[in-house]
Amino acid sequence: MAPYNVVISDRARHLLGRQIIFLARVSPSAARRAKDEILKAIRSLSRNPARFPFLEAEHLPPNKYHKMFVENWYLVLYQIRDRNVYVDYVLDCRQDYGWLVK
């Protein structure tokens, strides 16, 4: 089967950038490693993106976002439409992201 096209939204890029900048203040090498692992995981969505479960949250439509955890700290939320995977959020699980589900 042909690979899916993975599209990272501007919002997801911004969120990832903020997290990497924050981590780089503490450890530039850890920031590079985290960025590489997150991007590697996102690229892997081109193959079988449906392997990750849906995010279930009271204020989100059911079966809208799939959730993928990366490096125990990061949560990638994405949608699958046709042969495209749209990455909408890259969140740090150590921070409050309740704003997303309200």
C-alpha positions in Angstrom: 0.0 0.0 0.0 1.3 3.5 -0.9 2.4 5.6 2.0 0.3 8.4 3.5 1.2 12.0 3.0 2.0 13.6 6.4 1.2 17.3 6.8 2.3 19.1 9.9 0.2 22.2 10.7 1.8 25.6 11.5 0.2 25.3 15.0 1.9 21.9 15.6 5.3 23.3 14.3 4.9 26.3 16.7 4.1 24.1 19.6 7.0 21.8 18.9 9.3 24.7 18.5 8.3 26.2 21.9 8.9 22.9 23.6 12.3 22.4 22.0 13.4 26.0 22.9 12.3 25.5 26.5 14.2 22.2 26.7 17.3 23.6 25.0 17.6 26.1 27.9 18.3 23.2 30.2 20.0 20.8 27.8 20.7 21.5 24.1 21.7 17.9 23.5 18.4 16.7 25.1 16.5 19.2 22.9 18.1 17.9 19.7 17.4 14.3 20.7 13.8 15.1 21.6 13.2 17.0 18.3 14.8 14.1 16.3 12.6 11.5 18.1 9.4 13.5 17.7 10.0 14.1 14.0 11.0 10.5 13.4 7.7 9.4 15.1 5.7 11.9 13.0 7.3 10.7 9.8 6.4 7.1 10.8 2.8 8.0 10.5 3.2 7.7 6.7 2.9 4.0 7.3 -0.2 2.7 9.0 -1.3 5.8 10.9 -4.4 4.1 12.2 -2.3 1.9 14.5 -2.7 4.5 17.3 -6.0 4.9 19.2 -8.4 7.8 19.2 -8.2 10.5 21.8 -11.4 10.3 23.9 -12.3 13.6 25.5 -15.6 15.0 26.6 -15.4 18.2 24.5 -14.0 16.7 21.3 -16.0 14.9 18.6 -15.5 11.2 18.9 -13.0 9.6 16.6 -11.5 12.9 15.5 -7.9 12.8 16.7 -5.6 9.8 17.0 -3.1 10.1 19.8 0.6 9.0 19.7 2.9 9.3 22.7 6.6 9.9 21.9 9.5 9.7 24.4 7.0 9.3 27.4 6.6 13.1 27.5 5.1 14.2 24.2 1.6 13.7 22.7 1.0 14.0 19.0 -2.6 14.5 17.9 -3.5 13.9 14.3 -6.3 13.2 11.9 -6.4 10.8 9.0 -8.4 11.9 5.9 -8.1 9.9 2.7 -4.4 9.3 2.2 -3.3 12.3 4.3 -2.3 12.5 7.9 -2.8 16.0 9.4 -0.7 16.6 12.5 -2.5 19.3 14.4 -0.9 19.3 17.9 2.4 18.4 19.5 2.0 18.7 23.3 4.2 18.3 26.3 2.3 16.0 28.7 4.0 17.6 31.6 2.1 20.8 30.9 -1.6 21.5 31.2 -3.3 21.1 27.9 -6.8 21.1 29.3 -7.5 24.1 27.0 -7.5 21.6 24.1 -10.4 19.6 25.4 -12.7 22.5 26.6 
